[in-house]
Every structure is written in C-alpha cells, then in structure tokens.
Amino acid sequence: MNPEQNPLITYIISQNSDNFQKDLLISRQKCQGLLEALSKDPLKKIICITSGGTSIPLEKNTVRMIENFSTGQRGALSAEFFLKSGFFVIFLYRTNSKFPFLWKYAMKDIFDNFDDEIACIKTERFLEDLENYSKYKDKILPLEYCTVMEYLAFSLMIAELFKEYPNSGNTMLFLAAAVSDFYIPVEKMSIHKIQSKEFSAAGNKITIELETVPKIMKILTEITPKTKIVSFKLETDEKILNEKVHESFVKYNVNAIVGNILEKRRKEIFIYTKNNVKKVEIKEEKFDWIEEMLVKEIIGLFWN
C-alpha cells in the first residue's frame, strides 16, 4: 500500500499492533506471489471473499473484547461455489469462523449427531466434502483476521494488489463479512486488563466510549476501479434495507449489493444493481443452499 497517499489508510495501519503489521507484510508477499503466477492466464478469475465477524478489543493486551458475531457460513459456502465455478479464492476470514468444505465437521457435532442407521449416508457426504477439499485446497489462499482494524488493513492491502494485477477486470471483492460499526481507538485503550475494583466507587459501573469505524468502501472503489465490488446489507425491515442500499450506491459506487432480511436470510436474498433489483429465493428442491443461487447470479451478472 501507499499509505502516504491517504491519511485514513495511514491511520488504519497505525491502529494495528507491530506483530500484525509484520504478519500483514508476509501475507502481502504471499498474495503478490499468487497474483504473479495467475497473471500468466488472462482469463483466470480471482475473488477475495471476506467472511465472519470482527472483534473490538477493550485493552491493548487484550483480555476483553466486544464481538460483532457471524458464523461465516455465507462466506464459506459462497467460496465453495465460486471454487467449483473455476475461480481462485482469497479467503479473508475471522479466526475460528467457518471454512469451505470443513465447516460441517466440528467434532462435537459429529459425535452428538452420529447415527449408526444413516452412517453410510453421512460417510458419503463426508467423502464428497473430503474430495472437494483435496481438489480445491490449492486454489484457495486463506488469510485470518480477528479485530476490525486487522480486517480493514487486509481489505486495503488486497485492493491495492488487485489494482496492480494486469487482469484486474477479472477480480472481485465479495465483502460478506459482518463488520463492526464501532470501535475504541488504540490510543484510548487501557494498556492492561481493566480492573473491576477501579470502578467500585462509581457503583460498579463502567462507561465505554465507542467511535464510528472508518468507512473504506469508497476508498476500495477508488484504489481498484476495474475490480468488481459486491457488498452486503443485513436489516430486519425491507423498507430500511432498500433505503440503505440506495444510499450505498450513491456514497460508494459499488457494482452490486446483496440484501438480506434477518429472519429470511437462509432462504431469500435481494441482489441490487444501480438500476435493478432481483429477488432470489429457494423454491426448487435441487438447491440446498441459497449461496449456490447467489453465486450463479453474480457470475451471470458480471461474466456471462
């Protein structure tokens, strides 16, 4: 990245630890090597999928944090279907969130739900996932983040590399992660674990002041204008969803927005472009996952 060109980028980098910044440099080198290798095929399509929630540390030596929870299921499933469609995937995911092809196999779930009578069926499904994982593991580059500032730094780094990629028209940022809206600047954090006894005189109450997380969507579109950018909106009210989607197109100039209503998000989504909206829902038995339909629609929208 060229942080001197944008003070916000400089600020985001400064909010991360020295250790993370070293890890970010190593990750950049891995991504750079990958893109150099893939650039030999001008038709190769590369997608960066962001997945999972983000955390907000309360201390520099972090013991406590505020979570923006997401399992990462949508991101993991979408990655599976993009891989099967011939894409190379950079998978930017929250540590311990769901990972493509592996997410169904938490050991506790296997033991709790094991049934001798249907073991053969489950074994077939396991072997299918194992085969897919083995087939596609060399076509996915996993990058792990934890905090919201780590997430922002990674996203900016990948956008910068996509800008430099000679076939940037065949790149996409698929921003499915649930990003926190608020945070505590590192300069305002306690260095060590916050001690409860320090607040006993205030009636055992602690006040935490949060600031708005920097918005980077506009910067991403400016850094890499040829990269297709798909963002996500989750709401509980369809009217509010439509209003926020319209605002996002005006503010950030993204290519498409995937809208979700919370209680229907597993069966129904809306795919917005600047001049159109399409409702996608599971009605046919051949589709087990709404993400399969989503990926088909996105590919059709930009590459068919």
C-alpha positions in Angstrom: 0.0 0.0 0.0 1.0 3.6 -0.4 -0.3 5.0 3.0 1.2 8.4 2.4 -1.4 9.0 -0.3 -4.3 8.7 2.1 -4.3 9.7 5.8 -7.1 7.3 6.6 -5.0 4.3 5.4 -2.1 5.6 7.5 -4.5 5.8 10.5 -5.9 2.3 10.0 -2.4 0.8 9.8 -1.4 2.6 13.0 -4.3 1.1 14.8 -2.8 -2.4 14.5 0.0 -4.0 16.5 3.6 -4.2 15.3 3.2 -8.0 15.2 0.2 -7.8 13.0 1.9 -5.3 10.7 4.7 -7.9 10.2 2.1 -10.6 9.5 0.4 -8.3 7.0 3.7 -7.8 5.1 4.1 -11.6 5.0 0.5 -12.0 3.7 1.1 -9.3 1.1 4.1 -11.2 -0.2 2.0 -14.5 -0.4 -0.8 -12.7 -2.3 1.7 -11.0 -4.6 3.4 -14.3 -5.5 0.0 -15.8 -6.1 -1.2 -13.0 -8.4 2.1 -13.0 -10.3 1.6 -16.7 -11.0 -2.1 -16.3 -12.0 -1.4 -13.3 -14.3 0.0 -15.7 -16.9 -3.6 -16.8 -17.6 -5.5 -13.7 -18.7 -8.8 -15.5 -18.3 -8.3 -16.5 -14.7 -10.9 -15.0 -12.4 -9.9 -14.2 -8.8 -12.2 -13.4 -6.0 -11.5 -12.2 -2.5 -14.3 -13.3 -0.2 -14.4 -11.7 3.3 -16.2 -13.8 5.9 -17.1 -13.9 9.6 -17.5 -11.2 12.2 -15.0 -8.7 13.7 -13.9 -8.0 17.3 -13.4 -4.7 19.1 -10.6 -5.0 21.8 -11.1 -3.1 25.0 -7.4 -3.3 26.0 -4.1 -3.3 24.1 -3.1 -6.5 25.9 -6.5 -7.9 25.1 -8.5 -9.9 27.6 -11.9 -8.5 26.9 -13.5 -7.6 23.6 -16.9 -6.7 22.0 -18.0 -9.0 19.3 -19.8 -8.5 16.1 -20.9 -12.1 15.7 -21.1 -14.0 12.5 -20.5 -17.7 11.9 -19.1 -17.1 8.4 -21.4 -19.7 6.8 -22.4 -17.5 3.9 -18.8 -16.7 3.1 -17.7 -20.3 3.4 -20.5 -21.6 1.2 -20.0 -18.9 -1.4 -16.3 -19.8 -1.5 -17.2 -23.4 -2.3 -19.4 -22.5 -5.2 -17.0 -20.0 -6.6 -14.2 -22.6 -6.5 -16.5 -25.1 -8.3 -17.1 -22.4 -10.9 -13.4 -22.1 -11.7 -12.4 -19.1 -9.6 -9.3 -18.8 -7.4 -10.4 -17.6 -4.0 -8.5 -15.4 -1.5 -10.5 -16.2 1.7 -10.2 -13.5 4.3 -11.9 -15.0 7.3 -12.3 -14.4 11.0 -10.3 -16.8 13.1 -12.4 -19.9 14.1 -15.3 -19.0 11.7 -16.5 -21.5 9.1 -14.1 -22.6 6.4 -15.0 -24.0 3.0 -15.8 -27.8 3.0 -14.7 -28.2 6.6 -17.4 -26.2 8.4 -19.9 -29.1 8.9 -17.4 -31.1 10.8 -17.0 -29.7 14.3 -16.0 -32.8 16.3 -18.7 -32.3 19.0 -21.4 -32.2 16.3 -20.1 -35.4 14.7 -20.3 -37.2 18.0 -23.6 -35.8 19.1 -25.4 -36.5 15.8 -23.8 -39.8 14.8 -26.5 -42.3 13.9 -25.5 -45.9 13.0 -28.6 -46.3 10.8 -27.6 -43.5 8.5 -23.9 -43.7 8.9 -23.4 -44.7 5.3 -25.2 -41.7 4.0 -23.2 -39.4 6.3 -20.0 -41.1 5.2 -20.8 -40.5 1.6 -21.3 -36.8 2.3 -18.1 -36.7 4.3 -16.1 -38.3 1.5 -17.6 -35.9 -1.0 -16.5 -32.9 1.1 -13.1 -34.5 1.6 -12.7 -35.0 -2.2 -13.7 -31.4 -2.8 -11.4 -30.0 -0.2 -8.5 -32.0 -1.6 -9.4 -30.9 -5.1 -9.6 -27.2 -4.3 -7.3 -26.6 -1.4 -4.5 -25.4 -3.8 -7.0 -22.8 -5.3 -7.8 -21.1 -2.1 -5.4 -18.7 -0.2 -6.7 -18.3 3.4 -5.9 -15.2 5.4 -7.0 -14.9 9.0 -8.0 -11.7 10.9 -9.5 -11.1 14.3 -10.1 -7.4 15.0 -12.0 -4.9 12.8 -8.8 -2.9 12.2 -7.0 -6.0 11.0 -9.9 -6.7 8.7 -9.7 -3.1 7.2 -5.9 -3.3 6.8 -6.2 -6.7 4.9 -9.0 -5.4 2.7 -7.0 -2.3 1.7 -3.9 -4.4 1.0 -5.8 -6.8 -1.3 -7.4 -3.9 -3.1 -4.0 -2.4 -3.7 -2.7 -5.7 -5.1 -5.8 -6.1 -7.3 -5.1 -2.6 -8.7 -1.6 -3.7 -9.7 -2.8 -7.0 -11.2 -2.6 -6.8 -15.0 -6.0 -8.5 -15.5 -7.8 -6.5 -12.8 -11.1 -6.7 -14.8 -11.2 -10.4 -13.7 -11.0 -9.6 -10.0 -13.8 -9.2 -7.4 -14.2 -8.2 -3.8 -17.1 -10.1 -2.3 -17.5 -8.4 1.0 -19.6 -10.9 3.0 -18.0 -10.2 6.4 -20.1 -8.7 9.2 -18.0 -5.6 10.0 -18.4 -3.8 13.3 -19.8 -0.3 13.2 -18.0 1.0 16.3 -14.5 0.6 17.9 -12.1 2.0 20.5 -9.0 3.8 19.1 -5.8 2.1 20.3 -4.6 5.4 21.9 -7.7 5.4 24.1 -7.4 1.7 25.2 -6.2 0.6 28.6 -2.8 -1.0 28.2 -3.6 -3.9 30.6 -6.7 -5.8 31.7 -9.3 -3.4 33.0 -9.6 -4.0 36.8 -13.2 -4.0 38.2 -12.0 -2.6 41.6 -11.1 0.6 39.8 -14.8 1.3 39.3 -16.2 0.3 42.7 -16.5 4.0 43.7 -18.8 4.6 40.7 -21.3 1.9 41.8 -19.5 -0.9 39.9 -20.4 0.8 36.6 -18.0 1.3 33.7 -18.6 3.7 30.8 -17.1 2.8 27.4 -17.0 5.4 24.7 -17.0 3.9 21.1 -16.2 5.7 17.9 -17.5 5.0 14.4 -15.4 2.6 12.4 -13.8 4.3 9.4 -15.6 3.6 6.2 -13.3 2.2 3.5 -15.8 1.2 0.8 -15.3 4.4 -1.2 -11.5 4.0 -0.9 -11.7 0.4 -2.2 -13.6 1.5 -5.3 -11.1 4.3 -5.9 -8.0 2.1 -5.3 -9.0 -0.6 -7.8 -11.7 0.8 -10.2 -11.7 -2.2 -12.5 -12.3 -4.7 -9.7 -15.9 -5.7 -9.3 -17.1 -5.0 -5.8 -20.1 -6.7 -4.2 -21.1 -5.6 -0.7 -23.8 -6.9 1.7 -26.5 -5.4 3.8 -28.5 -7.1 6.6 -31.6 -5.5 8.1 -34.8 -6.5 9.8 -37.1 -4.2 7.8 -37.3 -4.3 4.0 -38.0 -0.6 3.7 -34.9 0.3 5.6 -32.9 -2.2 3.6 -34.0 -0.5 0.3 -33.2 3.0 1.7 -29.7 1.9 2.9 -28.9 0.1 -0.4 -29.8 3.3 -2.4 -27.6 5.4 -0.1 -24.7 2.9 -0.5 -24.8 3.1 -4.3 -24.7 6.9 -4.1 -21.9 7.0 -1.5 -19.6 4.1 -2.5 -20.3 3.4 -6.2 -20.1 -0.4 -5.7 -21.2 -2.8 -8.5 -23.8 -4.8 -6.6 -25.3 -5.2 -3.2 -26.7 -8.3 -1.7 -29.6 -7.5 0.7 -30.8 -9.8 3.5 -33.7 -9.7 5.8 -32.5 -11.3 9.1 -35.3 -13.9 9.6 -35.3 -14.9 5.9 -31.6 -14.8 5.1 -31.2 -18.6 4.6 -34.0 -18.8 2.0 -34.2 -15.4 0.4 -31.9 -12.6 -0.8 -32.1 -9.5 -2.9 -29.4 -8.7 -5.5 -29.3 -5.0 -6.2 -27.5 -3.2 -9.1 -27.8 0.5 -9.7 -30.8 0.2 -11.9 -32.4 -3.1 -10.9 -33.2 -5.5 -8.0 -33.7 -9.2 -8.3 -35.3 -11.4 -5.6 -33.6 -14.8 -5.3 -35.3 -17.5 -3.1 -35.1 -21.2 -2.7 -38.1 -22.8 -4.2 -36.6 -25.7 -6.2 -35.6 -28.8 -4.3 -32.4 -29.1 -6.4 -30.9 -26.1 -4.5 -29.9 -26.9 -0.9 -28.2 -23.6 -0.3 -29.2 -20.0 -1.2 -25.5 -19.3 -1.7 -25.4 -21.6 -4.7 -28.1 -19.5 -6.4 -26.3 -16.3 -5.3 -23.0 -17.3 -6.9 -24.7 -18.3 -10.1 -26.5 -14.9 -10.3 -23.3 -12.9 -9.5 -21.3 -14.8 -12.2 -24.1 -14.3 -14.7 -24.3 -10.6 -13.8 -20.6 -9.9 -14.5 -19.1 -12.6 -16.6 -21.8 -14.1 -18.9 
